Amino acid sequence: MLAAAASNAAANLGLSRASGDASRNCEADNRLAWKSYVGFRHAGCLTRVAESPQRRFRSGQIEREQCLKSRRQCGKIVCTTANVARGRFYLNVTGFPFPLNPLAFRRTVRTEVDPGSIWFFEQEQGLAGTNVTTNVRMTVIKLKSGGLWVHAPIAPTEECVRLIKELGEPVKYIVLTTYAYEHKVFVSPFARKFPKAQVWVAPGLWSYPIPLPVEAFGIFKAGTIKDDATETPWQDEIEHKVLESSPVGSVPGIGPYVELAFFHKASKSLLVTDAVIRVPDTPPEVIRKEALLDSARNGVVVSLRSGGKPIPDFKLFPGSNRIDDTEENRLLGWQRMLLLGLYFGPSDLLDPQESFRAIAGRLLVSPVVRTLVFTKIPDEALDWADRIVKDWRFQRVITCHLDSPIATSPREFRACFAFLEELVPGRRKKGLLDFFKAKTQNTGFVEEDFATLKGLDAFLVNLGVVPKPGPRN
């Protein structure tokens, strides 16, 4: 009955939305959710679909079109109920300036990366009011000393917690790896699900526009990884390096860019949060098909970023034009939402293939981090990358978004930061081969795609919010 009440509340709030797999497997969802459905099928908004529409059609009570409409309505309600039955309900409406999507239901996908040792837990994450959505990844490592080490926790839905407990080991350490809100917001509720675990956080945490202490996010008695020399309980198995810059912004309240890098010795894995990414050709499994198809529609955003070309099937309001659920349309939606998230305003959303191919399938610093963050702190970012490649012989990178694990080398990782060398006098790679490698790894962007980011950066510089690109005086 608690699941029933939660689903009924979600429906009344307008928060119900089927997950991708629920909508694709509605018959299975009907069976899974039946007990919850029966418990409240006479309540409020559900009374009109309580009776089977097929039975009503056969008895002549309704016409065929009405029957089909009623079946679709019943399917949405039961699929929403299935999300509750599976333990995916998690209400989160906070976030500045946009709350994080999904607002009510989060599907968790667990992937075993190394048998019995490393697992990925992924959920969908986006910005409410936009077509921008991606995956967010939590990495769980089983320590040789016993227990689980959790990197960048995600929303602790019942499903997520159940999948962790199925690993058969207690959660021993929970690590907040960056200052970013989308990672910070889930640490406290996650820790409450595992009260015996120790919480460790990155240094220099801050919030904007209100400068709140970390305790305001419900994070108490946490250890702080202050610098590379900080002793941690897991240091024999996992080493760390800290990137903590001077404040990125010139406005009081905007603090430093902070990110922790970890090296898991046994698997030769480098773990980062947002420093680098690799864009997959196809959308991550956790992204709902509805979100992909919404992005594939030709609406206002596409018309504004169409390169001056006429827009076929243009509709002013989202969802007002029908779009077929095909693999081609899902891929188009993925390309558009990815480019919007990385560039804010790419040069051509009508035909995004060229811009997408330029960044897909290779390790790189994302355009938004590249333009708005690392160009403000080139010395610190380069020093951090140099320390990583000098001390750690990793063979793959694990990130918190998009593709992972990524087979790579220290040289290829360092090449991602080569663009910063132009901003720091006297910094250059040693050796012709290294220099050539650095340059080839960071070419290939469509320069026109950076126009919106560079315009935003120039606007913030003129306002005095952020400094010009280059080292600090």
BELPEFEN-V844802 format. One record per run of one state. SS is the DSSP state (a for helix, b for strand, c for the rest). FROM is the first residue (numbers start at 1). TO is the last residue. If there is no record, write none. Layout:
# BELPEFEN-V844802
<<SS | FROM | TO> <SS | FROM | TO>>
This chain:
# BELPEFEN-V844802
<<c | 1 | 1> <a | 2 | 12> <c | 13 | 19> <a | 20 | 24> <c | 25 | 25> <a | 26 | 40> <c | 41 | 43> <a | 44 | 49> <c | 50 | 52> <a | 53 | 58> <c | 59 | 63> <a | 64 | 85> <c | 86 | 88> <b | 89 | 89> <c | 90 | 99> <b | 100 | 101> <c | 102 | 104> <b | 105 | 105> <c | 106 | 108> <b | 109 | 114> <c | 115 | 117> <b | 118 | 127> <c | 128 | 132> <b | 133 | 142> <c | 143 | 147> <b | 148 | 151> <c | 152 | 157> <a | 158 | 165> <c | 166 | 170> <b | 171 | 176> <c | 177 | 177> <b | 178 | 178> <c | 179 | 180> <a | 181 | 184> <c | 185 | 186> <a | 187 | 193> <c | 194 | 197> <b | 198 | 202> <c | 203 | 213> <a | 214 | 217> <c | 218 | 222> <b | 223 | 225> <c | 226 | 237> <b | 238 | 247> <c | 248 | 248> <b | 249 | 249> <c | 250 | 255> <b | 256 | 264> <c | 265 | 268> <b | 269 | 271> <c | 272 | 276> <b | 277 | 279> <c | 280 | 288> <a | 289 | 296> <c | 297 | 299> <a | 300 | 304> <c | 305 | 326> <a | 327 | 343> <c | 344 | 352> <a | 353 | 359> <b | 360 | 360> <c | 361 | 362> <b | 363 | 364> <c | 365 | 366> <a | 367 | 372> <c | 373 | 373> <a | 374 | 376> <c | 377 | 377> <a | 378 | 391> <c | 392 | 395> <b | 396 | 398> <c | 399 | 405> <b | 406 | 407> <c | 408 | 409> <a | 410 | 415> <c | 416 | 417> <a | 418 | 423> <c | 424 | 431> <a | 432 | 441> <c | 442 | 446> <a | 447 | 463> <c | 464 | 465> <b | 466 | 466> <c | 467 | 473>>
